[in-house]
Amino acid sequence: MTEAILHATKGNPVPENHIAGYFTGHKNKKLRYAIFRSGQSIARGTIVLVHGRNECIEKYFETINDLTARGFWVATFDTRGQGGSERLLKKAHAGYVRRFSDYQKDISLFLEQVVLPDTRLPFFMLAHSTGGLAALAMAPSLSNRIDRMVLSAPFITLSGQSMPGWFIRTVATALTLTGLGGVQLGKDQRERSFDDNPLTSDPDRFARNVAIGTQHPELFIGAPTARWLFEVLKTMPRVTRQDHLTNVTVPTLLLAPMRDRLTPYAAQEELSRNFRAAQLIPITGARHEVLLERDVYRDQALAAIDAFFAPGE
């Protein structure tokens, strides 16, 4: 049954010792999830892995293997509207969300319905990009549920786009407020080439992700909609304000790739200055997807995660 839910591709096998299925997210959306158990007899805890935009469980098979080899269980799910989870519009390839808080409510339900009853304490959270923005948004409410949190290149500002940020914000707002929030904005990046891509400098890992999309195009989506951009751009300034960050008490590690064009290092450094519960780890030379980067960068990120989630060991 699980083989039909998770998809292996060449060079990217499904990690062993797992269960996979679906849980009911906010507003009864069907969301695909998986739990991967460590082979070690005594687990060091469970890492709740929260994806970025247009990601899926399959992209993280290698990272999941690395984490389970270190003694952690990993619990993860595909964000609503992407991966193997239920789509939100008739245009299945459109990147859409009705409310950004829907992402946060899905994470809460995942913790309640899957992580708490079916995995091992203590609980940690590892969230990338848009997932990092969602984790940061709900962080004040996580203090009694998550022991520690790592945010990998959290999507806290809009950068690296072909149009100015103010223009994107204006267009997204106008379309959303006039009932055209389902209109897609920007280029479809599913056909992006390796040359000058902002995600990773590792050609093999880039090619592996392309192969997943080629063999299983149903897992990926195209350009974001006006509504998605409107919701994200509304959330960014709210969660980076001092009054929000002061209410975050979960010890947090910020993994900041220094060649990140999507979430510039300067923005992550500024976030860390106002974020008393957080410490910043710069990764010199890495691009946005540090867990899919070359080993010289990726190994630094994995070592930092391992040490942060198991202090004193």
C-alpha positions in Angstrom: 0.0 0.0 0.0 2.8 2.4 0.9 4.6 1.8 -2.4 1.7 3.4 -4.2 1.8 6.4 -1.9 5.5 7.2 -2.0 7.4 7.1 -5.3 10.9 5.8 -5.9 13.0 7.1 -8.8 16.5 6.2 -10.1 19.0 7.1 -7.4 16.2 8.1 -5.0 14.8 5.0 -3.3 12.1 5.2 -0.7 13.7 5.1 2.8 13.1 1.8 4.6 11.1 1.3 7.9 8.3 3.7 7.2 4.5 4.1 7.1 2.7 6.4 4.7 -0.9 7.5 4.3 -3.2 10.5 4.5 -4.6 12.6 7.3 -7.4 15.2 7.4 -6.1 18.7 7.4 -7.9 22.0 7.9 -11.3 22.3 6.1 -11.2 18.5 5.5 -8.3 18.6 3.0 -6.6 15.2 2.3 -2.9 15.5 3.0 -0.3 12.9 2.3 2.1 12.1 5.1 4.9 9.6 6.1 6.7 8.6 9.2 10.3 7.2 8.9 11.7 5.3 11.8 15.3 5.1 12.8 17.0 1.7 12.9 18.4 2.5 16.4 16.6 0.8 19.2 16.3 4.0 21.3 15.1 7.0 19.3 16.7 10.4 19.9 13.3 12.0 19.2 11.2 12.9 16.1 11.9 15.7 13.6 8.8 17.2 12.1 9.9 18.2 8.6 7.9 21.0 7.0 8.4 21.6 3.2 8.8 24.8 1.1 6.7 25.8 -1.8 6.4 23.2 -4.6 8.2 20.5 -2.6 7.2 16.9 -1.8 8.3 14.1 0.5 10.3 12.5 -2.4 12.7 15.5 -2.5 13.8 14.8 1.0 14.5 11.0 0.9 18.2 11.5 1.1 17.9 13.9 4.0 15.5 11.6 5.8 18.0 8.8 5.5 20.7 11.0 7.0 18.5 12.0 9.9 17.2 8.4 10.7 20.8 7.2 10.5 21.6 9.7 13.3 18.9 8.1 15.5 15.9 10.5 14.8 12.5 9.5 13.5 11.2 11.9 10.8 7.5 12.8 10.4 6.5 14.8 7.3 3.6 15.7 5.1 3.0 17.4 1.7 1.6 20.9 2.1 -1.9 21.5 1.0 -2.2 22.1 -2.8 1.1 20.4 -3.7 2.9 17.1 -3.7 0.6 14.1 -3.1 -1.9 16.2 -1.1 -5.3 17.5 -2.3 -5.3 20.4 -4.7 -7.2 23.5 -3.9 -8.3 24.7 -7.4 -9.6 23.1 -10.6 -6.3 24.2 -12.1 -4.3 21.5 -10.3 -0.9 23.0 -11.2 -1.6 26.5 -9.7 0.2 27.3 -6.5 -2.7 28.5 -4.3 -3.7 29.0 -0.6 -6.9 30.6 0.7 -5.3 31.8 3.9 -1.7 31.5 5.0 -3.0 30.4 8.4 -4.3 27.3 6.7 -0.7 26.1 6.6 -0.3 26.6 10.3 -3.6 24.8 11.1 -2.4 21.9 9.0 0.8 21.6 11.0 -1.2 21.7 14.2 -3.5 19.0 13.1 -0.5 16.9 11.9 1.1 17.2 15.4 -2.2 16.2 17.0 -3.4 13.5 14.7 -0.1 11.8 13.7 3.0 13.0 15.5 1.8 12.9 19.1 0.2 9.4 19.0 2.5 7.7 16.5 6.1 8.9 17.0 8.7 9.3 19.8 9.5 12.2 22.1 11.1 14.7 22.2 9.7 16.6 19.2 11.7 18.9 17.0 10.8 20.9 13.9 12.9 21.4 10.7 11.2 23.8 8.3 12.4 25.1 5.0 11.6 28.3 3.1 7.8 28.8 3.0 7.6 26.0 5.6 10.0 28.1 7.7 7.7 31.1 7.3 4.7 29.0 8.5 6.7 27.6 11.4 7.8 31.1 12.4 4.2 32.4 12.2 3.0 29.7 14.6 6.1 29.6 16.8 4.5 31.4 19.8 2.1 28.5 20.1 4.7 25.8 19.7 6.5 26.2 23.1 4.6 23.3 24.7 4.8 21.0 21.7 8.2 21.5 20.1 11.5 21.4 22.1 13.7 23.0 19.4 13.3 24.3 15.9 15.5 24.8 12.9 14.5 27.2 10.1 16.3 26.7 6.8 16.4 29.8 4.7 12.9 30.9 6.0 11.0 32.8 3.3 10.8 36.1 5.1 11.2 38.5 2.2 10.6 38.6 -1.5 13.8 38.8 -3.5 15.4 37.4 -6.7 12.3 38.0 -8.8 12.2 39.4 -12.4 9.9 42.3 -11.2 10.3 44.7 -8.3 8.7 43.5 -5.0 6.4 46.6 -4.8 5.0 45.8 -8.2 4.4 42.2 -7.4 2.7 43.2 -4.1 0.5 45.7 -5.9 -0.6 43.4 -8.7 -1.2 40.4 -6.3 -3.3 42.6 -3.9 -5.4 44.1 -6.8 -6.2 40.7 -8.3 -7.0 39.2 -5.0 -9.3 42.0 -3.8 -11.1 41.9 -7.2 -11.9 38.2 -7.0 -9.0 37.1 -9.4 -6.8 35.5 -6.8 -6.6 32.3 -8.8 -4.6 34.0 -11.6 -1.0 32.8 -11.8 1.8 35.3 -11.7 5.3 34.7 -12.9 7.0 31.9 -14.9 6.4 28.2 -14.5 9.7 27.1 -13.0 9.1 23.3 -13.5 11.2 23.4 -16.6 14.1 25.4 -15.0 17.6 24.5 -16.2 20.6 24.0 -13.9 22.5 27.0 -15.2 22.1 29.9 -12.9 19.4 28.3 -10.8 19.0 29.9 -7.4 18.4 26.6 -5.5 21.5 24.5 -5.5 25.0 24.3 -7.0 25.0 20.5 -7.0 24.2 19.3 -10.5 23.5 15.7 -9.4 20.9 16.6 -6.8 19.4 19.1 -9.1 19.1 16.4 -11.8 17.6 14.0 -9.3 14.8 16.5 -8.5 14.2 17.1 -12.2 13.8 13.3 -12.6 11.2 13.1 -9.9 9.2 15.8 -11.7 9.6 14.1 -15.0 8.4 10.7 -13.8 5.8 12.1 -11.4 4.7 15.5 -12.7 1.5 15.2 -10.6 3.6 16.0 -7.5 4.6 19.4 -8.6 2.9 22.7 -9.4 3.6 25.8 -11.5 3.7 29.5 -10.8 2.1 30.9 -7.6 -1.3 32.6 -7.8 -2.0 36.2 -6.9 -3.8 34.9 -3.7 -0.8 32.9 -2.6 1.5 35.9 -3.1 -1.0 38.2 -1.3 -1.2 35.9 1.7 2.6 35.3 1.9 3.4 39.0 1.5 0.9 39.9 4.2 2.5 37.3 6.6 6.2 38.3 6.1 6.1 41.7 7.9 3.9 40.4 10.6 6.1 37.6 11.8 9.4 39.5 11.5 8.2 42.3 13.8 9.8 42.6 17.2 6.5 42.1 19.0 5.9 38.7 17.3 9.5 37.5 17.8 9.5 38.4 21.5 6.7 35.9 22.0 8.7 33.0 20.5 10.4 31.0 23.3 11.2 27.8 21.4 15.1 27.7 21.0 15.6 28.2 17.3 18.5 27.8 14.8 18.5 29.8 11.6 20.4 28.1 8.8 21.4 31.0 6.5 22.9 30.2 3.1 25.0 33.2 2.1 24.4 32.9 -1.6 20.7 32.7 -1.3 19.0 34.9 -3.9 15.4 34.0 -2.8 15.9 34.8 0.9 19.0 37.0 1.0 21.5 36.5 3.9 21.1 40.1 4.9 17.4 39.6 5.7 18.1 36.5 7.7 20.9 38.3 9.6 18.4 41.1 10.4 15.9 38.6 11.6 18.4 37.0 14.0 19.1 40.5 15.5 15.5 40.8 16.6 15.0 37.2 17.5 16.2 36.5 21.1 15.4 32.8 21.0 17.4 32.3 17.8 21.0 31.8 16.8 22.3 32.3 13.2 24.5 29.8 11.4 25.8 31.3 8.1 26.7 28.7 5.4 29.2 30.4 3.1 28.7 29.6 -0.5 25.4 27.8 -0.2 22.3 28.6 -2.2 18.6 28.5 -1.1 18.1 24.7 -0.7 21.0 24.0 1.6 19.8 20.4 2.3 20.0 19.7 -1.4 23.4 21.5 -1.9 26.9 20.1 -2.5 28.3 18.0 0.4 30.7 20.8 1.5 27.7 22.9 2.4 25.1 20.3 3.1 27.3 18.5 5.7 27.6 21.8 7.6 23.8 22.1 7.8 23.4 18.5 8.9 26.1 18.8 11.6 24.4 21.9 12.9 21.0 20.3 13.0 22.4 17.2 14.7 24.2 19.2 17.4 21.3 21.6 18.0 18.6 18.9 18.4 20.8 16.9 20.8 22.7 19.4 23.0 24.9 17.8 25.6 25.1 14.4 24.0 
